[in-house]
Amino acid sequence: KMLLYAVFFKCVDPVLTIAATLAHRAPFVYPLAQKEEADKAKQSFARDLCSDHVAHLNAYESWRVTGRRSESYAYRNFLSHSTLKMIQGMREQFTELLDDIGVVPRVPATGRIDMRKLNENSDSWPLVLGLLVVGLYPNVARVDPKQK
């Protein structure tokens, strides 16, 4: 459901990653001797949004742009390289499924999926978070960091 809404709202890329982490698992690893450092790394990916899903998304995106250095980047940032590769593969599978049901636009000249058109609104955090809520409803909770 979340992916279909993402297509409609042209916000596919971040939702593909979040859906893949929900379907598989989180990309973070927690070595016993370095649990505190691993927690800090995860928090840095979440930024100030206090969201595991945002942390997963930002971790994947930062790993993806490292290219050939991705394995060492994953190790330094307490990320599982194999899990990130699995997430990458699942994103491709989800895109193929959306294509199979005919909901993704294609570039007329090449016939390829028009990812640019599918992601016109992918930089809108309020939209990404809204799609997450719609996709997970009724399993949604809000944490107030000001309360203990």
C-alpha positions as CSV (number, residue, x, y, z in Angstrom):
1,K,0.0,0.0,0.0
2,M,2.8,2.4,0.9
3,L,4.5,1.8,-2.4
4,L,1.4,2.5,-4.4
5,Y,0.8,5.8,-2.5
6,A,4.5,6.6,-3.1
7,V,4.0,6.3,-6.9
8,F,0.9,8.5,-6.8
9,F,2.7,11.2,-4.8
10,K,5.9,10.8,-6.8
11,C,8.0,9.9,-3.8
12,V,9.2,6.4,-4.7
13,D,12.9,6.2,-3.8
14,P,12.8,6.7,-0.1
15,V,9.7,4.6,0.3
16,L,11.4,1.7,-1.6
17,T,14.2,1.7,0.9
18,I,11.8,1.9,3.9
19,A,9.7,-0.9,2.6
20,A,12.7,-3.1,2.0
21,T,14.0,-2.6,5.5
22,L,10.5,-3.4,6.9
23,A,10.4,-6.5,4.7
24,H,13.9,-7.7,5.5
25,R,15.6,-6.1,8.5
26,A,17.4,-3.0,9.7
27,P,20.9,-2.5,8.3
28,F,22.6,-1.8,11.7
29,V,24.9,-4.1,13.6
30,Y,25.6,-3.9,17.3
31,P,28.9,-5.5,18.4
32,L,28.7,-6.2,22.1
33,A,31.9,-4.4,22.8
34,Q,30.8,-1.3,20.8
35,K,27.1,-1.1,21.5
36,E,27.3,2.6,22.6
37,E,29.2,3.6,19.5
38,A,26.8,1.7,17.3
39,D,23.8,3.5,19.0
40,K,25.5,6.9,18.3
41,A,26.0,5.9,14.7
42,K,22.3,5.0,14.3
43,Q,21.3,8.3,16.0
44,S,23.4,10.3,13.6
45,F,21.6,8.7,10.7
46,A,18.2,9.5,12.2
47,R,19.3,13.1,12.6
48,D,16.8,15.0,14.7
49,L,13.7,13.1,13.6
50,C,13.9,10.3,16.2
51,S,12.8,7.7,13.6
52,D,14.3,4.3,13.1
53,H,12.9,4.3,9.5
54,V,14.6,7.6,8.7
55,A,17.8,6.2,10.2
56,H,17.5,3.1,7.9
57,L,16.8,5.3,4.9
58,N,19.7,7.7,5.5
59,A,22.1,4.8,6.3
60,Y,21.2,3.1,3.0
61,E,21.5,6.3,1.0
62,S,24.9,7.2,2.5
63,W,26.1,3.7,1.8
64,R,24.8,3.7,-1.7
65,V,26.7,6.9,-2.7
66,T,30.1,5.5,-1.5
67,G,30.3,3.2,-4.5
68,R,33.4,1.0,-4.5
69,R,34.2,1.9,-0.8
70,S,30.8,0.7,0.4
71,E,32.1,-2.3,2.3
72,S,34.6,-0.3,4.4
73,Y,32.0,2.5,4.9
74,A,29.5,-0.1,6.2
75,Y,32.1,-1.5,8.7
76,R,33.0,2.0,10.0
77,N,29.4,3.0,10.5
78,F,28.1,-0.2,12.1
79,L,26.2,-1.3,9.1
80,S,25.8,-4.8,7.6
81,H,27.1,-4.7,4.1
82,S,25.2,-7.9,3.2
83,T,22.0,-6.5,4.6
84,L,22.5,-3.3,2.6
85,K,23.0,-5.4,-0.6
86,M,19.8,-7.3,0.2
87,I,17.9,-4.0,0.6
88,Q,19.3,-2.8,-2.7
89,G,18.1,-6.0,-4.4
90,M,14.7,-5.8,-2.8
91,R,14.3,-2.2,-4.0
92,E,14.9,-3.4,-7.5
93,Q,12.3,-6.2,-7.0
94,F,9.7,-3.8,-5.7
95,T,10.3,-1.5,-8.7
96,E,9.8,-4.5,-11.0
97,L,6.6,-5.4,-9.2
98,L,5.3,-1.8,-9.6
99,D,6.2,-2.0,-13.3
100,D,4.5,-5.3,-13.7
101,I,1.2,-3.9,-12.5
102,G,1.6,-0.9,-14.8
103,V,1.7,2.0,-12.4
104,V,5.1,3.4,-13.2
105,P,5.7,5.9,-16.1
106,R,8.3,5.2,-18.8
107,V,10.5,7.5,-20.8
108,P,9.0,7.5,-24.3
109,A,12.3,7.7,-26.1
110,T,14.0,4.8,-24.3
111,G,11.1,2.8,-22.8
112,R,12.9,2.8,-19.4
113,I,11.2,3.5,-16.1
114,D,11.1,7.2,-15.5
115,M,12.7,7.3,-12.1
116,R,13.0,11.1,-12.2
117,K,9.3,11.5,-12.6
118,L,8.6,9.0,-9.9
119,N,10.8,11.0,-7.5
120,E,9.8,14.6,-8.1
121,N,8.8,14.9,-4.4
122,S,11.3,12.5,-2.8
123,D,13.0,15.4,-1.0
124,S,9.9,16.3,1.0
125,W,10.4,14.8,4.5
126,P,6.8,15.6,5.6
127,L,5.6,13.6,2.5
128,V,7.9,10.7,3.2
129,L,6.8,10.5,6.8
130,G,3.1,10.8,5.8
131,L,3.5,7.9,3.4
132,L,5.1,5.9,6.1
133,V,2.2,6.6,8.4
134,V,-0.3,5.7,5.7
135,G,1.5,2.5,4.9
136,L,1.9,1.3,8.5
137,Y,-1.5,2.4,9.8
138,P,-2.9,1.2,12.3
139,N,0.6,0.2,13.6
140,V,1.8,3.7,14.3
141,A,3.1,5.3,17.5
142,R,4.5,8.7,18.2
143,V,7.3,9.2,20.7
144,D,7.7,12.6,22.5
145,P,11.4,13.0,23.2
146,K,10.6,15.6,25.8
147,Q,8.8,13.1,28.0
148,K,10.5,10.2,29.7
